[in-house]
Amino acid sequence: MHRILDFDVPVVNGRIRVRIFYPTAERGGPAVIHLHGGGWVAGDLQIYDRPTRRLAQSILCPVVLVEYRLAPEYCFPTPLNDCVTAIRWVYSNSSALDIDGQRLGVIGDSAGGQLAAAACLILQRDPELQIAFQALIYPVVDHSSRTFSYTEFESGFGLTRATMSWNWNQYLLPGTDRTDPRISPISSVGISTTAAANFVATAEFDILRDAGELYAHQLAAVRRPVQLRRYNGTIHGFFLLDSLFPQSDVMVGHLAHAATTAFAI
């Protein structure tokens, strides 16, 4: 990296940290906000330092890693609100951060994909902040577990039905409406997003595969440009397992190409 900067960002009832990875000396270009995975209960700047460097090196633009607060200490909607606040902070401070606030992207993997999709649904109501690119890597977009892939791969392929259920119960308080689009973005009526271009990656042997692909098709149905890619021979989490899955580097390359095309770099 050319430079790495850490910041404390004020949020409701606290502060969160963000880390910005600048891969080159170029100033005033696009940037991407990365919302990490971890089932809403795990993940931080240290765990996701290396994966975010990979993204920055591939896209060749600054990538902002957000350390949002985690469940169960901070349940929905706090983590999501932290992410939305962080995106707005990047936009509001874009000039000082040497970033083009008109060319912002959001990337999320797994639970971070759910946060990214939900954040874009929220930000569509912002008259000024427009997200140019959204990338969802094997995202959680539906609370229900009725898809074929949920049944076919419910155990024995890494992420299990039982683990996913436990994670949901940490993130959501009893009585929460689990069809809320901020929880299940796939349930948004007339689905839309501020992202001008979208990239969705799914893993072949993943309980979340079918819902993620359906979400991509819903984006396409409302005439949102979307590139959907399924990476065969992979399981949930393969983005982080690049030493085991060569498809990880292939996916990052596809994502980077989609991002640079969206940003017209």
N, C-alpha and C positions, 0 to 999 in steps of 0.2 A: 504494500500500500504506500502511496505517496505520503499520506498522513491519516491519522485516526484521531477523532475528537469525541470526548464524552461530555454530555450535558445533563443537567437536572431540569426536568420539565414540570411545571406546576400543574397538578390535576386536582379534582375535587377531593378535599380532605387529605391531601398528601402531595408527594412528588414522586416521579418515576425517572429512571435513567434511560437515555438513548445514546447510542454510539454510532457515529458516522464514519464510514469507510470511504476514503477518497482514493481511488486506484491510480489517478493521474493528476497532473498539475492543472488540468483544464478547469476553467471557472465559468460559471453561468450556464452550465448545461443541465440536462434533465437529471432527476434523481428518483430512486425507488425506496419506499418504506417497506421494511420486512417485518412481518408479524409472525413470530415463531410458533412452532407446534409444541406439543407436550401435554395434550389433553386438558388444557386450562390449569393444570396443577404443577407443571414442571417447565423448565427452560429458563435461561437467563442469558446475560451478555457473554458469559464465559463459555457455556455449552454451545451457543450458536455463533461464537466468534469465527471459527473456521468455515462453516457453511456459508456465512454471510460474506466472508472474503472471497469465496468461490464465485458467488453471484456478482460481486463488484468487479472481480477480474474478468469475468465473462461478458458482462454487459458494458463494462468500461464507463460506468457512471457512479456517482456516490450512492451508497446504499445505507439507509438509516435503520438500524436494528433497535426495536422498541422493547424495553423490559417492563411490560405491563404487569400489574399486580395479579396474583394467582389465587385460585380457589384452593381449599375451602375457606380460607380466611377472607377472601374477597370474591364473593359469588356474583353471578350475573345481576345487573349489567355493568358492574365496576370494570372488569377487564376490557370489555368492549368500549366503554366510555373512555378509558385510558388511551386506547388505540386511536379513537376518533380525535381525541384531544391532541395526541402526538402528531397525527397527520395535519391537523389545523395549525399546530405549532410550526411544523416544517414550512408550510405554506406562508404563514405570517412572517417568518424569519428567513425566507428564502434568499433575500439579497445578502444578509449578513452571513449566511451559510454558503454563499457562492453557488446557489442553485437557482434554476429557472422554475419559478413557482407555477408556470403555466404548463410545465411538462413533468408532471408527477405520476408515478406508478405505485401500485400497492401489490406486494407479494405475500402470500400466506401459505404455509404448509400444514396439513392436518387440521388441528384445532385453530391454528393460525389462519388457515384457509376460511374457516367459518367466520373468524373475526374480520378478515379482509372483505369477504362477501357482504357481511352485515354492515361493515363500515361504509362500503360503497353505496349500499341501499340508503343509509342514513344521509350520506353526503350528497345524494342526488337532489336533496332539497336546498343545498347551499347554492345561492345564485352566482357566486364568484369562484369557488374552488371546484375545478373540474379535473377528475382523474383521467389521465390519458391512457393508462394501461393497467390492467388487472391480471395477475397470474395466480391461479389456485392450484396447488400441488396436493393431490389426493385429499381434497377438502372434506370437512364435515359440513354438509349442507342440509341434512335432514335428520330430525330427531328420531323419526320412526325407523323401524328395522324390517320393513316389509319387502325389500328388494330381493331378487334372486341371489345376488352376490353376498348379501348378509347371511343367507341360509347356507349357501354353498361353501363359504369360507369362514364360518362362525368360530371355528377352532382349528388350531394346527398350522396357521399361516401368519403368525406374528400377532397382529392386533386381533383380539377375539371379541365376540359379542359381550362376554362377561366384563371384560376390561372397559369396553366402551360404555356399558351401562353404569359401571362404577364411576367413570369419569363424569358422565352426565350428572350423576347424583352429587358429586362434589361441586359442580359448577352451578347447578340450579337448586334453589330452595324449594321445599315442598309447596305445592300449589301453583308453581309457576306455569303459565300457559306455554307449553312446549311447541305450539304451532306458531308462536310469534315469529315473524320473519327475521327478527334480530337473533333468534335461536335457530330456526329452520329457514334459511334464506330461500329454499326451494318452494316454500309455501307463499311467497310474495305474489299477490294478485297482480297480473299484468307486469310480470317481473321486469325490472329495469336496473340500470346501473349507470353511474356517472362515467364509467370507463369507456373510452372511445374504442378500445381494442381489448380483447380478452384471450387468455391462454389457460387451458385447463389440462392438467396432467393426471392420469389415473394409473394405478398399478393393477396388473392382471389378477393377482391372487389377493384381493383386498375386499373386506366387507363393505367398504365405502365406495367401491368402483362404480356401481350402477347409479347411485344417487348423484355422484359427481358428473357422470356422463349425461344424465338426464338434465342436470342444471345447465350444462353447456348447450344442450339442444334447446332449452328454454330461452337462453340468451340469443341463440341464432333465430328463434321463432319471432322475437321482437326486433329483428334486424340489427342486432349488435354483432359486429364482427367478432368471431370467436374461432380459435384454433384448438381443437380437441385432439389429444394424443394419448393413446393407451400404450404403456410400456410392458410388453409381454415378458414373462419370466420373472417378474418382480413382485415384491410384497410391500405392504404399507411401511413407509419409512425409508424406502430405498434412496431417497435424496441424500439422507445422512450416511448411508452405508455405501459410499462410493468405492471403498476398498473391496467390497463383495459383489457389487453390481455395476458393471461397466455402463449399464443403461443410465446410471445416475449422471455421468458426464454427458451422455447423449442428450438427456433431458435438459440439463442446464444449457447446453448449446442451443437447443430448440427454443428454450425460453428466452435466451439472450437475443437470438435473431428476431423473435417476435417483439421483444421490447425495443430494440433499436429501430425496427421497422415502424412501430407505433410512434416512437419519438422522432422519426425521420432524421436520425443522426447521420 
